[in-house]
Every structure is written in C-alpha cells, then in structure tokens.
Amino acid sequence: MNEQAPDIQGQAPEPEEERKPVVFAVRIDPVLREQIEGLRGITEQSVNEVGVEALEGWVAQTLSDETIQQKAMSELDAEERRLQERRSAIAGILGQKATAAEASSEATSGRSSSPSSRRAKARPES
C-alpha cells in the first residue's frame, strides 16, 4: 500500500499559514483492501487519492443530509443554552446583574428571579 501524506486538493491555503496534510489511517477488511488495490491499479490512482476522494464524497453527502443539518443546529442551540446558564451563574457569583440576553434566557427557561436578586436575599445584613 502506498503511504503518502494526503494531498489537499481544491482547498486554498490559509492566507497567513499554509495548512499541512496530516495522516489519517483507517483499518479495513482485507477483502476490501484487495478490491481497492485492484481498482486503483486500473484507475492509476494512489491509495491516498482513492481515500481522499472517498472521504470528500462522504463529507459532502453527510453535510447535505437535512437530518444531519437539523441535528447540528439542535446541538448548537443546546450548547448556547448551557453557555448562557454558565454565564448567568458566573455573573451571579461576581455580583453582576444579568444582561438583557441573560434576562431573556432566564425568562424562557422558567426562572423567576435573577442570580443577583437571589444572592441579595441570601446575603446577611451588616
């Protein structure tokens, strides 16, 4: 099997820094390897070219899948909620009032009071 650094075809290097290819190894069934070796000999492609072509096709197909797109957006929304909750908790610890975005997030999550008002109630008077 021809082990070369993968070519990054179709991708322009970043303006400030050229991206260097990385090795990405996979384990495959010996029968599939024999098929690949036979076909790549006919097509005169390297194992690397065959692998890059296959992975680029898989990525393109996966990215165009509407279910995958919806799942990705759902995960982004969940991560945004977790970060907003963390921001509110840290703001409460630091004694800062919630921003408008935090207040709307708390309102939609069912919280009735801000972290600063809860903290004020828990603080003993001097």
C-alpha positions as CSV (number, residue, x, y, z in Angstrom):
1,M,0.0,0.0,0.0
2,N,1.4,3.4,-0.9
3,E,1.5,5.5,2.2
4,Q,1.9,9.2,1.3
5,A,0.9,12.4,3.0
6,P,-2.6,13.2,1.8
7,D,-2.9,15.9,-0.9
8,I,-5.3,18.8,0.0
9,Q,-6.8,19.4,-3.4
10,G,-9.4,22.0,-4.0
11,Q,-8.6,23.8,-0.8
12,A,-6.7,27.1,-0.9
13,P,-4.0,27.6,1.8
14,E,-4.9,30.0,4.6
15,P,-3.5,33.5,3.9
16,E,-1.1,33.6,6.9
17,E,-0.2,30.0,7.3
18,E,-0.1,27.1,4.9
19,R,-2.0,24.1,6.1
20,K,0.0,20.9,6.1
21,P,-1.5,17.5,5.3
22,V,-2.0,15.1,8.2
23,V,-2.0,11.3,8.2
24,F,-5.4,9.7,8.8
25,A,-5.3,5.9,9.0
26,V,-8.2,3.5,8.9
27,R,-8.5,-0.2,9.4
28,I,-10.3,-2.1,6.7
29,D,-11.2,-5.7,5.9
30,P,-8.5,-7.5,3.9
31,V,-11.0,-8.3,1.1
32,L,-11.8,-4.6,0.7
33,R,-8.1,-3.8,0.6
34,E,-7.7,-6.3,-2.3
35,Q,-10.6,-4.7,-4.1
36,I,-9.1,-1.2,-3.6
37,E,-5.6,-2.3,-4.7
38,G,-7.1,-3.9,-7.9
39,L,-9.2,-0.9,-8.8
40,R,-6.6,1.6,-8.0
41,G,-4.2,-0.2,-10.3
42,I,-6.8,0.1,-13.1
43,T,-7.5,3.8,-12.4
44,E,-3.8,4.5,-11.8
45,Q,-4.7,6.4,-8.6
46,S,-2.7,6.2,-5.4
47,V,-4.2,4.7,-2.3
48,N,-4.1,8.2,-0.9
49,E,-6.0,9.7,-3.8
50,V,-8.7,7.0,-3.5
51,G,-9.0,7.6,0.2
52,V,-9.2,11.3,-0.1
53,E,-11.8,11.0,-2.9
54,A,-13.9,8.6,-0.8
55,L,-13.7,10.8,2.4
56,E,-14.5,14.0,0.5
57,G,-17.6,12.3,-1.0
58,W,-18.7,11.1,2.4
59,V,-18.3,14.5,3.9
60,A,-20.2,16.2,1.1
61,Q,-23.0,13.7,1.3
62,T,-23.2,13.9,5.1
63,L,-23.2,17.7,5.1
64,S,-26.1,17.8,2.6
65,D,-28.2,15.5,4.7
66,E,-31.1,17.6,6.2
67,T,-31.3,15.4,9.3
68,I,-27.6,15.9,10.0
69,Q,-28.1,19.7,9.5
70,Q,-31.0,19.7,11.9
71,K,-29.1,17.7,14.5
72,A,-26.1,20.0,14.2
73,M,-28.3,23.1,14.8
74,S,-30.0,21.4,17.7
75,E,-26.6,20.7,19.3
76,L,-25.5,24.3,18.7
77,D,-28.7,25.6,20.4
78,A,-28.2,23.2,23.4
79,E,-24.6,24.4,23.7
80,E,-25.7,28.0,23.6
81,R,-28.2,27.4,26.4
82,R,-25.5,25.7,28.5
83,L,-23.1,28.6,28.0
84,Q,-25.8,31.1,28.8
85,E,-26.6,29.3,32.0
86,R,-22.9,29.3,32.9
87,R,-22.6,33.0,32.1
88,S,-25.6,33.7,34.4
89,A,-24.1,31.6,37.2
90,I,-20.7,33.3,36.9
91,A,-22.3,36.8,36.7
92,G,-24.2,35.9,39.9
93,I,-21.0,34.9,41.7
94,L,-19.3,38.1,40.6
95,G,-22.2,40.2,41.7
96,Q,-23.1,41.5,38.3
97,K,-26.6,41.9,37.0
98,A,-27.8,39.8,34.1
99,T,-27.6,41.4,30.7
100,A,-30.7,41.7,28.5
101,A,-29.7,38.4,26.7
102,E,-29.3,36.6,30.1
103,A,-32.6,38.0,31.3
104,S,-34.5,36.8,28.3
105,S,-32.8,33.4,28.6
106,E,-33.8,33.1,32.2
107,A,-37.4,34.1,31.3
108,T,-37.6,31.4,28.6
109,S,-36.1,28.8,30.9
110,G,-38.7,29.5,33.6
111,R,-36.6,31.2,36.2
112,S,-38.4,34.0,38.0
113,S,-35.6,35.8,39.7
114,S,-32.1,36.8,38.6
115,P,-29.0,35.5,40.3
116,S,-28.3,38.9,41.8
117,S,-31.7,39.1,43.5
118,R,-31.3,35.5,44.9
119,R,-27.8,36.4,46.1
120,A,-29.1,39.6,47.7
121,K,-31.7,37.6,49.7
122,A,-29.0,35.2,50.9
123,R,-26.6,37.9,52.0
124,P,-26.8,38.7,55.7
125,E,-27.3,42.4,56.6
126,S,-24.4,44.2,58.4
